């Protein structure tokens, strides 16, 4: 019995890191910030951001439309189903509370 109870606790704590399909519109602002913050003056930045959406992991989530997806120190901030901006790891670490606060305000 104890092992079954232990297993139930493990199952309740599980939070998937990756959703099969993340659908998000990529804003022009996000493309500009990606080019600026990751020194990508030329090339297909939108394609790179789509790749991060596809291959990245969810590191912070409020619901299916508000989340942060990360891959290789690149963090995509998604609000209301749209990639709003792109942060470096350092920027994300210092902005976690502000992101949560904005999501909470958008729910009201």
VEXMI-658871 format. One record per residue: residue number from 1; z, x, y of N, C-alpha, C, O in turn. Coordinates in pm, 1 decimal, padded with zeros to 6 digits. Atoms other than C-alpha are relative to their C-alpha. Layout:
> k  n.c3  n.c1  n.c2  ca.c3  ca.c1  ca.c2  c.c3  c.c1  c.c2  o.c3  o.c1  o.c2
> NUM  Z  X  Y  Z  X  Y  Z  X  Y  Z  X  Y;
...
***
This chain:
> k  n.c3  n.c1  n.c2  ca.c3  ca.c1  ca.c2  c.c3  c.c1  c.c2  o.c3  o.c1  o.c2
> 1  00000.0  00080.8  -00120.0  00000.0  00000.0  00000.0  00000.0  00085.3  00126.7  -00067.9  00053.1  00224.2;
> 2  -00008.9  -00082.9  -00119.2  00084.1  00275.1  00243.6  -00135.2  00059.5  00037.0  -00167.5  00068.7  00155.4;
> 3  00130.0  -00058.5  -00030.4  -00260.2  00433.4  00213.0  -00094.3  -00104.7  00061.4  -00175.7  -00072.0  00147.8;
> 4  00081.7  00106.1  -00058.3  -00425.0  00097.2  00287.9  00039.6  -00024.6  00145.2  -00047.1  -00042.9  00230.6;
> 5  -00046.8  00017.8  -00137.5  -00208.6  00054.0  00599.3  -00045.8  00116.2  00088.2  -00084.8  00096.8  00203.3;
> 6  00043.2  -00118.2  -00073.7  -00292.3  00407.4  00706.1  -00148.9  -00008.2  00031.4  -00192.3  00027.7  00140.9;
> 7  00144.7  00013.3  -00018.4  -00663.4  00338.4  00659.3  -00031.3  -00102.2  00108.9  -00121.8  -00080.4  00189.5;
> 8  00022.2  00102.2  -00101.7  -00644.4  00024.2  00873.4  00025.1  00056.6  00139.3  -00047.7  00023.6  00233.0;
> 9  -00028.7  -00062.2  -00128.9  -00490.0  00226.7  01156.6  -00114.4  00090.7  00042.7  -00153.2  00091.5  00159.6;
> 10  00111.4  -00089.5  -00029.5  -00769.3  00482.4  01135.5  -00121.3  -00080.9  00045.1  -00187.4  -00044.3  00142.2;
> 11  00115.0  00083.0  -00033.8  -01035.0  00209.8  01145.5  00016.5  -00060.1  00139.3  -00081.3  -00066.8  00213.8;
> 12  -00022.8  00058.7  -00130.7  -00876.5  00047.6  01453.1  -00019.0  00101.5  00112.1  -00060.6  00064.6  00222.0;
> 13  00010.3  -00103.2  -00102.4  -00876.3  00378.8  01641.7  -00142.6  00051.1  00017.3  -00171.8  00118.8  00115.8;
> 14  00137.0  -00050.8  -00005.3  -01244.5  00450.0  01571.3  -00075.9  -00060.3  00117.8  -00079.8  -00182.0  00135.7;
> 15  00086.6  00043.7  -00109.7  -01467.0  00433.7  01878.4  -00130.0  00077.2  -00014.1  -00129.5  00200.1  -00007.9;
> 16  00125.1  -00072.9  00020.2  -01833.2  00514.1  01825.3  -00037.5  00081.3  00123.3  -00020.4  00036.2  00236.6;
> 17  00041.0  -00087.8  -00109.2  -01962.3  00802.1  02034.4  -00145.0  -00025.5  00038.9  -00188.4  00013.4  00147.3;
> 18  00141.4  00021.5  -00027.0  -02322.5  00690.6  02013.1  -00038.5  -00141.8  -00037.4  -00011.6  -00187.1  -00148.7;
> 19  00057.0  00130.2  00028.6  -02480.1  00349.7  02038.8  -00145.5  00025.7  -00037.6  -00209.9  00113.8  00019.3;
> 20  00134.8  -00024.1  00050.5  -02811.4  00323.8  01856.4  -00102.4  00006.9  00114.0  -00186.1  00097.1  00117.7;
> 21  00098.4  00004.1  -00107.5  -03004.7  00232.6  02168.5  00068.6  -00027.3  00132.7  00131.0  -00131.9  00150.7;
> 22  -00054.0  00019.9  -00133.8  -02893.5  00277.9  02526.1  -00118.4  -00033.2  00089.6  -00207.8  00049.0  00109.8;
> 23  00107.8  00041.9  -00088.8  -03119.1  00083.4  02757.0  00051.8  00006.4  00142.2  00147.7  -00061.7  00178.3;
> 24  -00040.7  -00014.3  -00139.7  -03090.5  00185.6  03117.7  -00121.3  00036.6  00084.0  -00207.1  00114.7  00042.7;
> 25  00101.5  -00034.6  -00097.4  -03317.9  00199.1  03416.1  00045.2  00129.8  00067.2  00163.8  00146.4  00095.5;
> 26  -00034.3  -00126.7  -00065.1  -03330.2  00546.0  03573.9  -00038.0  -00011.6  00147.8  -00155.2  -00028.4  00181.5;
> 27  00024.0  00014.5  -00144.1  -03293.2  00529.0  03952.2  -00063.9  00125.1  00058.4  -00053.5  00234.2  00002.5;
> 28  00059.1  -00113.4  -00071.5  -03482.2  00749.1  04195.5  00109.4  00097.6  00044.7  00090.1  00219.2  00044.2;
> 29  -00112.7  -00083.7  -00042.3  -03145.3  00874.8  04320.9  00043.2  00094.2  -00113.3  00070.2  00212.0  -00089.9;
> 30  -00039.4  -00082.2  00115.2  -03056.3  00998.2  03969.6  -00100.9  00112.9  -00023.0  -00062.5  00225.6  -00054.3;
> 31  00102.9  -00102.3  00018.4  -03388.5  01182.8  03943.8  00014.8  00110.0  00105.6  00006.2  00228.7  00074.1;
> 32  -00018.7  -00098.8  -00107.1  -03332.8  01351.3  04281.1  00122.9  00087.6  -00024.3  00116.8  00209.3  -00006.7;
> 33  -00122.3  -00076.7  00025.3  -02976.3  01454.2  04191.3  -00017.6  00093.9  -00118.6  00034.2  00205.6  -00116.8;
> 34  00025.4  -00086.9  00116.0  -03091.0  01592.0  03854.2  -00078.6  00124.4  00044.0  -00045.3  00236.7  00006.3;
> 35  00080.6  -00113.4  -00048.8  -03354.1  01807.8  04026.7  00085.0  00094.0  00085.1  00075.4  00216.1  00072.9;
> 36  -00082.8  -00077.8  -00092.4  -03104.2  01922.0  04289.5  00111.0  00076.9  -00071.5  00130.5  00195.8  -00046.0;
> 37  -00119.0  -00059.5  00062.0  -02802.2  01991.7  04067.5  -00031.1  00090.8  -00118.1  00051.0  00174.8  -00154.8;
> 38  00033.7  -00081.0  00117.0  -02983.7  02147.6  03772.9  -00122.9  00086.9  00024.1  -00186.1  00133.8  -00070.5;
> 39  00109.9  -00087.9  -00039.3  -03250.0  02343.6  03963.9  -00129.8  -00030.6  -00074.3  -00189.7  00057.0  -00136.7;
> 40  00123.0  00044.6  00065.1  -03543.5  02145.5  03832.4  -00098.0  -00049.7  00106.1  -00123.2  -00169.9  00114.0;
> 41  00086.8  00045.4  -00108.8  -03784.4  02140.2  04129.1  -00129.5  -00063.9  -00048.6  -00179.3  -00157.4  00014.1;
> 42  00124.1  00055.0  00055.0  -04092.2  02069.5  03916.7  00025.5  -00047.2  -00142.2  00133.5  -00026.3  -00197.4;
> 43  -00015.2  00046.1  00137.3  -04148.8  01914.3  03580.6  00031.2  -00148.5  -00004.7  00042.1  -00215.2  00098.2;
> 44  -00021.4  00142.2  00019.4  -04082.6  01575.0  03437.9  00148.6  -00028.9  -00015.7  00200.2  -00032.7  -00127.3;
> 45  -00144.1  00024.3  00001.3  -03722.4  01502.0  03531.2  00034.1  -00133.1  -00065.2  00135.4  -00144.1  -00134.2;
> 46  -00026.7  00131.6  00059.1  -03743.8  01137.3  03427.8  -00004.0  00008.8  -00153.1  00077.1  -00053.6  -00221.6;
> 47  00009.7  -00019.4  00144.7  -03850.3  01241.6  03078.4  00124.6  00071.8  -00053.0  00175.8  00037.8  -00159.7;
> 48  -00121.5  -00072.3  00039.8  -03556.3  01484.3  03060.5  00120.9  -00093.6  -00001.4  00204.1  -00086.4  -00091.9;
> 49  -00112.4  00094.1  -00005.3  -03313.4  01209.0  03164.1  -00007.4  -00101.5  -00114.5  00095.2  -00139.6  -00170.7;
> 50  00016.0  00091.3  00114.0  -03457.6  00973.0  02901.6  00043.6  00068.5  -00129.5  00103.3  00005.4  -00216.8;
> 51  -00040.3  -00076.0  00118.3  -03403.7  01245.6  02642.2  00153.0  00009.1  -00009.9  00209.5  -00001.6  -00118.7;
> 52  -00146.8  -00004.8  -00000.5  -03038.0  01279.3  02746.7  00056.0  -00135.7  -00040.9  00153.4  -00142.2  -00116.0;
> 53  -00043.6  00134.0  00039.9  -02998.6  00901.4  02714.3  -00013.3  -00019.8  -00150.4  00073.6  -00078.9  -00214.5;
> 54  00028.2  00017.7  00142.3  -03149.1  00913.7  02366.8  00088.2  00087.4  -00088.9  00135.9  00042.0  -00192.9;
> 55  -00069.1  -00096.0  00086.1  -02970.0  01222.2  02232.4  00145.3  00026.3  00038.5  00219.3  00089.4  -00037.0;
> 56  -00134.8  -00026.8  -00047.3  -02649.0  01227.0  02435.9  00106.0  -00084.7  -00068.4  00075.4  -00174.4  -00146.9;
> 57  -00113.9  00074.4  00055.6  -02304.9  01098.0  02343.1  00071.4  -00073.4  00112.4  00076.6  -00026.7  00226.2;
> 58  -00077.9  00076.8  -00096.8  -02101.8  00833.7  02518.5  00137.6  00064.7  00009.9  00209.3  00074.8  -00089.7;
> 59  -00128.9  -00066.1  -00019.5  -01798.8  01008.0  02667.3  00100.7  -00088.6  00072.2  00221.2  -00063.6  00068.2;
> 60  -00086.6  00093.9  -00070.7  -01662.2  00721.7  02876.1  -00074.2  -00132.5  00005.1  -00192.9  -00136.3  00037.5;
> 61  00066.9  00129.8  -00000.5  -01733.5  00350.3  02849.5  00095.0  -00109.5  00044.0  00214.2  -00107.7  00013.0;
> 62  -00075.7  00117.4  -00042.7  -01617.7  00029.5  03008.1  -00050.3  -00120.4  -00079.9  00029.0  -00198.8  -00131.9;
> 63  00064.2  00103.8  00079.6  -01862.0  -00208.0  02839.5  -00142.3  00046.8  -00030.0  -00173.9  00164.2  -00011.0;
> 64  00135.4  -00039.5  00037.0  -02223.9  -00210.6  02726.8  -00090.2  00036.4  00115.8  -00196.9  00094.2  00094.6;
> 65  00083.9  -00027.7  -00116.2  -02357.8  -00179.0  03081.8  00056.7  00107.7  00092.0  -00011.7  00152.2  00184.2;
> 66  -00065.5  -00103.1  -00081.3  -02112.5  00073.8  03231.2  00052.4  00109.6  -00092.0  00144.1  00087.2  -00171.0;
> 67  -00040.6  -00109.1  00088.0  -02078.6  00411.1  03062.2  -00045.2  00132.8  00057.5  -00121.5  00138.7  00153.9;
> 68  00043.8  -00135.6  -00034.2  -02118.7  00785.7  03092.4  -00051.8  00062.7  -00128.9  00016.7  00064.9  -00231.2;
> 69  00063.1  -00065.8  00114.5  -02356.2  00965.2  02856.8  -00014.3  00147.5  00035.0  -00058.5  00182.4  00144.5;
> 70  00002.0  -00143.9  -00027.0  -02334.6  01342.8  02824.7  -00076.1  00076.0  -00107.7  -00077.0  00039.7  -00225.4;
> 71  00064.6  -00095.2  00091.1  -02538.8  01620.9  02671.8  -00011.2  00133.1  00073.6  -00067.8  00139.7  00182.8;
> 72  00010.5  -00136.0  -00054.9  -02507.1  01994.7  02740.9  00040.3  00009.4  00147.3  -00036.6  00058.8  00229.8;
> 73  -00057.0  -00010.4  -00134.6  -02292.0  01968.2  03055.0  -00073.5  -00083.3  00105.5  -00054.5  -00063.2  00225.4;
> 74  00068.9  00093.2  -00088.8  -02517.9  01698.6  03204.0  00055.9  -00139.2  -00028.7  00055.6  -00184.3  -00143.2;
> 75  -00065.9  00130.3  00014.4  -02348.6  01362.2  03264.1  -00076.1  -00105.5  00078.0  -00091.6  -00094.3  00199.6;
> 76  00070.8  00109.7  -00064.1  -02543.2  01044.2  03336.5  00098.5  -00113.7  00024.3  00160.8  -00163.1  -00069.6;
> 77  -00091.8  00106.8  -00036.2  -02338.7  00782.4  03521.7  -00080.3  -00129.6  00002.3  -00169.8  -00146.6  00085.0;
> 78  00072.5  00125.5  00013.1  -02458.5  00435.2  03418.5  00089.4  -00114.2  00046.2  00199.5  -00133.6  -00005.2;
> 79  -00071.6  00118.0  -00049.7  -02347.1  00127.7  03612.6  -00096.4  -00116.6  00000.3  -00208.1  -00107.2  00051.2;
> 80  00082.0  00122.0  00007.8  -02480.6  -00220.6  03547.6  -00137.7  00026.1  -00060.1  -00238.2  -00027.2  -00013.1;
> 81  00123.9  -00025.4  00072.0  -02745.8  -00086.7  03311.4  -00099.2  00090.5  00070.5  -00216.5  00093.8  00033.3;
> 82  00088.6  -00090.1  -00073.7  -02889.1  00167.5  03557.1  00065.7  00136.4  00013.9  00183.6  00146.1  00047.9;
> 83  -00050.2  -00135.8  -00022.3  -02849.9  00545.0  03567.0  00004.5  00018.9  00151.3  -00099.1  00029.6  00217.0;
> 84  -00016.6  -00006.5  -00145.3  -02707.7  00574.4  03917.4  -00008.3  00143.3  00052.6  -00070.3  00169.4  00155.7;
> 85  00000.1  -00139.3  -00045.2  -02652.2  00950.4  03941.8  00022.6  00092.2  -00119.3  00048.9  00047.3  -00230.8;
> 86  -00016.9  -00102.4  00103.2  -02623.4  01272.7  03745.3  00102.6  00100.5  00050.3  00092.7  00149.2  00162.9;
> 87  -00106.1  -00094.2  -00035.5  -02315.7  01498.4  03747.0  -00002.6  00120.6  -00092.1  -00048.7  00113.5  -00206.0;
> 88  -00029.7  -00115.7  00084.3  -02238.3  01845.3  03622.5  00135.4  -00026.1  -00066.2  00203.3  -00122.7  -00031.1;
> 89  -00128.6  00018.7  00067.8  -01934.8  01883.5  03395.2  00115.4  00006.5  00099.6  00207.2  -00075.3  00093.7;
> 90  -00107.7  -00015.8  -00097.9  -01716.2  02001.8  03683.2  00010.8  -00122.5  00091.0  00120.8  -00168.6  00121.3;
> 91  -00000.8  00119.0  -00084.8  -01819.4  01708.4  03902.2  00055.5  -00119.8  -00075.7  00133.5  -00197.7  -00021.1;
> 92  -00048.0  00112.5  00080.4  -01756.4  01461.5  03620.2  00151.0  00006.9  -00020.5  00220.7  -00093.5  -00005.8;
> 93  -00143.6  -00015.3  00024.2  -01411.3  01602.5  03541.3  00083.2  -00040.9  00121.1  00191.7  -00097.1  00106.0;
> 94  -00075.7  00034.8  -00120.2  -01302.7  01554.7  03902.1  -00024.7  -00144.0  00045.9  00040.2  -00190.3  00139.7;
> 95  00037.2  00134.5  -00045.5  -01457.3  01204.8  03928.9  00032.7  -00111.8  -00097.7  -00001.0  -00227.2  -00071.4;
> 96  -00024.0  00102.0  00103.0  -01336.3  01021.6  03616.9  00074.4  -00121.5  00055.2  00034.3  -00234.9  00029.2;
> 97  -00078.0  00113.3  -00052.1  -01078.6  00808.1  03798.2  -00080.6  -00083.4  00098.9  -00070.3  -00206.1  00099.5;
> 98  00082.7  00072.9  -00096.7  -01321.9  00717.3  04077.2  -00103.9  -00086.5  -00072.7  -00130.9  -00199.2  -00031.4;
> 99  00098.2  00075.5  00078.1  -01580.9  00607.8  03820.1  00065.7  -00123.5  -00060.2  00012.1  -00233.8  -00049.4;
> 100  -00072.6  00114.5  00058.8  -01327.7  00387.4  03638.4  00033.9  -00104.7  00105.8  00021.8  -00224.6  00081.0;
> 101  -00036.3  00091.5  -00108.8  -01215.4  00236.4  03970.0  -00121.4  -00082.6  00043.5  -00110.5  -00203.5  00063.7;
> 102  00122.3  00072.7  -00039.5  -01573.0  00145.6  04067.1  -00041.9  -00100.8  -00104.6  -00086.5  -00210.3  -00070.4;
> 103  00032.9  00095.5  00105.3  -01634.3  -00015.8  03730.1  00092.6  -00119.9  00005.0  00048.6  -00233.5  -00012.3;
> 104  -00096.8  00108.6  -00008.3  -01315.9  -00219.5  03767.1  -00031.5  -00091.2  00118.9  -00018.4  -00213.2  00109.0;
> 105  00033.7  00078.7  -00118.6  -01422.2  -00330.9  04115.3  -00127.1  -00082.6  -00023.6  -00138.3  -00194.0  00027.5;
> 106  00124.9  00073.1  00024.1  -01769.0  -00433.8  03991.7  00020.1  -00117.5  -00095.0  -00061.0  -00210.1  -00096.5;
> 107  -00029.9  00110.4  00090.0  -01610.8  -00659.2  03726.4  00048.4  -00122.9  00076.6  00030.5  -00236.0  00031.2;
> 108  -00054.9  00112.2  -00078.4  -01446.7  -00871.8  03996.8  -00105.7  -00076.5  00074.9  -00074.4  -00172.9  00144.7;
***
